[in-house]
Structure formats: structure tokens, C-alpha cells
Amino acid sequence: MDDVPPGQAEAGPGDAAAAVVFATPNATTPGQPVVFDTAACTGCNICVYVCLEDVFIPNPIKGKPPVILYPEECWYCGPCVEDCPHEGAIRLNHPLQQRVRWKRKATGEHFRV
């Protein structure tokens, strides 16, 4: 196993998965605890008012998603997502969901289990 690149598993007998996929680290996203879908967000600012940690401020441009001013203050508690009237306009980018992903060796496609 000395010649196997880091993050790859050596295929053993009957281990078909290791022959076709390997783990890859995610790109780091420091300071991005919340992601807005700009097509779905109308800039209603409900998330600004319900955030317990004042992570957001209203965007000075009307109709645009709020500005994430203090990303390091986010506790991933979720009222911003739960109280948003627009489905899918905001989602938490929780660090535990960013840890491991897999890549198919044949196609290069990334996926999570």
C-alpha cells in the first residue's frame, strides 16, 4: 500500500468500490456558513431579523440577498432557513457536511454518500 496516493484506497479482493472511487478533500470555504440562492431570495430580510447572532445585515441594494457580515458568529442554528418564506433561498453550509466526498475514477464525478 506504499505506492497508493494519499486519500485513495487500495482495492482488495471483492472490494469493487475501492477500484472505482476515492476520497478527495473539499475545497475550504472559510467564512461561508450560509449560502443564498440569488434566484430564489427576494431580499425580504426575514433571516436578518431572526438570526440570533446577527450574522447578516440587509443588503443596501433592494431585492438582493442579505450581506453576511459576521460569518464567524454563525452557530448553524437554523432559524434563518426555517423562517425563510422562499423554499431553497437559503441553506446552511455546515462544516460536517463538507468533510468527505468521493470521486469516481473513471468519470471524475464527485458525490457524497
Secondary structure, DSSP 8 states (H G I E B T S, - for coil): -TTS-TT-----TT-HHHHHEEEEE----TT-SEEE-TTT-----HHHHH-TT--EE--SSTTS--EE--GGG-----HHHHT-SSTTSEEE--GGGGSEEEEETTT--EE--
